[in-house]
Amino acid sequence: MDRANGRHTAEQHFLAALELFAAGEEQRTIAEYQLCLAADPGFTDAMHGLVRIYQDLEQLDEAVAIARRIPEADPEDVLAHTSLSILYQKKGMVPEAEAEANKARILGWKHQLREQKKRQSG
């Protein structure tokens, strides 16, 4: 499957997952997100969706495993580190939670600085 077709297929599964999530069908939602990631392993929105549903189901180890993949796909994703911080807090892993919160904070500052520079030069 070429990249464009993979992305299109992933988007279809992602939209189906959103509908299933809204309907409260957790297991079917998980299956759709997994199909989405099988079609496009770097689709971070689907990873965020899986993190959320696993967190809601109190499957924290699964949520952490997915959340750790997000920065690999998008190193600038602030939410990934915020999610990891929350998950680590829920697991009682305070030093790890604080470290992830700091990463999120630093990335947020970098984003703000870039935006300021754009406004000043634009």
N, C-alpha and C positions, 0 to 999 in steps of 0.2 A: 504494500500500500504506500503510495507516495505521500509526502508530507501534507499537501493540500487536502487529499482525501481523508487522511488520518485526522486532521484537524476538524474537518466537516463532520466526520463520524463522531469524534469526541464531543463536539458541540451538541449534536443530537442527543447523545447520552446524558450530557450535562443538563440540558433542558428537561429531559425526562426525569432526571434525579430531582431537580427542583420541584417539579409537580408532585412527585411521590413524597418528597419531604413535607410539602405543604399538606398532603393528605394523611400524614402521620404513618406512612408505610416505611419504617426504618430499614428493614432488611432488604426490601426492593430498592430503596434509595442507595444503600451501600453497594448493591450489585451494579446499579447504573453508574455510580461514580467509578467503580472498579473497571467497568467496560470503557468508560471515558478515558481512564488512565492507560488502559491497554492500547487504545487507539492513539493516544498522545501522552506519553509518560511525563511530559513537562507541563501539563495543563494545571497550573497552580490553583486556579479557582476550584477545580474538582478536589484537589488536595485539601484546600481550606474547608470545603464542604464535608469531606470525610472526617477531618479533625473535629468539626462541629458535631457531627452526628455521633461519632465515637465518644466524645466528651459527654453529650447528652445521655448516652447509654451507660455512662460510667466505665467505659472500656478505655481507661487512661493509657495503658501501655500501647494499645493500637493507635490511639490519638497521637501519642508522642512519636511513635515510629513514622507516621505520615508527616507530622509537623517538622521533623528533622529533615525530610526530603525537600521541603519547600525552599530553604535557602540554597540548596544545591542547584535548583532550577532557576531561582531568582534571588541572587545575593542581596538585592536592594529591598526585599520584601519585609517591611517593618512588622506587619501583622504576624508573620511567621514567628518572629522572636517574641512578640507579645503573647501569642498563643502558647508557645513553649513555656514562657514564664508562668502563665496561669496554670497550665497542666502540671508543671513541676511543683507549684505551690500546693495544688490539690493532692499531690503525691507525698507532700511533706519534704520535698527536696529543696530546701530554702536557698542554699548557696547557688545551685543551678538556676533556680528561679530568678535570683538577683542578677546573675550573670546574663541571662537572656533579656531581662528588663533593661539592663545597661546597653546591650547590643541594640535593642529597639530604640532606646533613647538617642544613641549616637547616630543611628541611621536616620532617625527623624530630624535631628539637627542638620545632618548633611543635606537632606532633602530641602529643608528650609533655606540653607545657605545657597543652594543651587537656584532655587526660585528667586531669592533676593537678587542674585547676580543677573538672572535673566531679566528681571524687571528693570534693573539699573542700566543694563546695556541695550535693552530693547526699546 
